[in-house]
Amino acid sequence: MSTTGQFGKISRRKIIQTVGCGALAAGFPSIIASRALGQTRNGMTRLINGDGPFISKAPVMIAYEKGYFRKLGIDLEYKWFTDGGLVLSPLISGEIDLASPTPSAGLFNAIARGANIQMFLDSGTELSNKHSTTVTVVSQKLWDEGIQTPADLPKIANLKAHMSVKGSINEYILDRTYMKGGVDPTKVTYEYGLAQPAAMQLMLKGGVDITNYAYQFAWVLQKQKKGQVIATGYDVAPGAVISCYSYSKDKFNSIGREVYVRFAMASLEGIRQFNASLNVSPPPKDIVDIIMKHTFFKGDAGRQMLLDLHPRWSESASDGKPNRPGISAMQDHWVDVRKYVEKKVNIDELANQDIAAEAMERLKKENPFKNL
């Protein structure tokens, strides 16, 4: 196993140290086809995954740390990025073999310009309110004045909203929160470019009235009574897709379908274990340790915060299939409401469900990870 441990061009500081996963059983299980796999090295296929240090990526982190990729002949290498939007360029150029972008306006525009990207595996979807992780937050002052649900938003439609990235999942959820309250979000003044940590710090000082965060930032604000959640992503956009593992069709053709099926098999076992951890308290220590290793939750304080955030760790579909209705709804929003994107693509072609389906079928026949 290898890892770059870097945040791409954002930072050259190594943040993740590779740790061995112990001795692995030799050979492949009988359910694995014997045909050649892309470019191999010492019998292993090298696969570069462009990913972010976020809880939603934990299923793949689990599979990585527990040796499931190596069991299936994949030498997975991480290339880290601080924002999902940053993976598009290296994914399109072929610098990386797969990544997990969000169905953002930027993604759909890239596809409209000719990017041959295809989604094949879920990497976080708003599937239940209990595990919803994208939340719309208002300042404590507004909350105390009675702005406590989307229905109250017409009263503050004249106030500025803050957003980190235009066309992001957070803008989508904030827009849908306004729309649930009967407000046209295109009539609200959005100020962009304020990253979520900075927006949290500003809200702590009373400088932000409303925004949409990952739940961890809302948790800090609620704890200090400086902000309150008025809606979760599931409340206003059930099925919204945080991200999906995707490849360029050029990479798919050069590396081969079999590799991506094997990646999905290992990831599905990671999803199974991660989703199970969402529903037990406290979550298993080994799962917590893996998340801490590959995210910003460090030390005793980070561990406690991670436990406090539980069970609002973003859930993934148990069958791994990209949620086509959720992706379609997001595309409709970028085209019809925001008009950031000029034309629509065929979602059935964009979101390949066959790979996840084949991976699941193989796991049902014989699980190669049961003795690991």
BELJOFEN-V535238 format. One record per backbone hydrogen bond with DSSP energy under -1.0 kcal/mol. CO is the residue of the C=O (numbers start at 1). NH is the residue of the N-H. Records with the same first field share a line. If there is no record, write none. Layout:
CO=NH + NH
This chain:
5=15
6=80
7=10 + 11
11=7
29=32
41=44
44=41
45=75
47=77
48=97 + 98
49=79
51=81
52=54
54=57
55=58
57=61
58=62
59=63
60=64
61=65
62=66
63=68
64=67
67=71
68=72
69=74
70=73
73=45
74=76
75=47
76=2
77=49
78=4
79=51
83=86
84=87
87=91
88=92
89=93
90=95 + 96
98=50
99=246
101=244
102=104
104=108
105=109
106=110
107=111
108=112
109=113
110=115
111=114
115=117
116=249
118=247
119=352
121=245
124=242 + 243
125=127
126=239
129=132
133=215
134=233
135=213
136=230 + 231
137=211
138=228
139=143
140=144
141=145
142=147
143=146
146=148
149=152
150=153
152=155
153=156
156=159
161=191
163=194
164=193
165=168
167=105
168=172
169=173
170=174
171=175
172=176
173=177
174=178
175=179
176=180
177=181
178=183
179=182
184=187
185=188
189=161
191=163
195=199
196=200
197=201
198=202
199=203
200=204
202=207
203=206
209=139
210=162
211=137
213=135
214=217 + 218
215=219
216=220
217=221
218=222
219=223
220=224
221=226
222=225
226=140
228=138
231=136
232=236
233=237
237=240
240=126
243=123
245=120 + 121
246=99
247=118
248=252
249=253
250=254
251=255
252=256
255=38
257=261
258=262
259=263
260=264
261=265
262=266
263=267
264=268
265=269
266=270
267=271
268=272
269=273
270=274
271=275
272=276
273=277
276=279
284=288
285=289
286=290
287=291
288=292
289=293
290=294
296=298
298=302
299=303
300=304
301=305
302=306
303=307
304=308
305=309
306=310
309=312
311=313
315=125
317=320
320=122
322=324
323=327
324=328
325=329
326=330
327=331
328=332
329=333
330=334
331=335
332=336
333=337 + 338
334=340 + 341
346=350
347=351
350=119
353=357
354=358
355=359
356=360
357=361
358=362
359=363
360=364
361=365
362=366
367=370
369=372
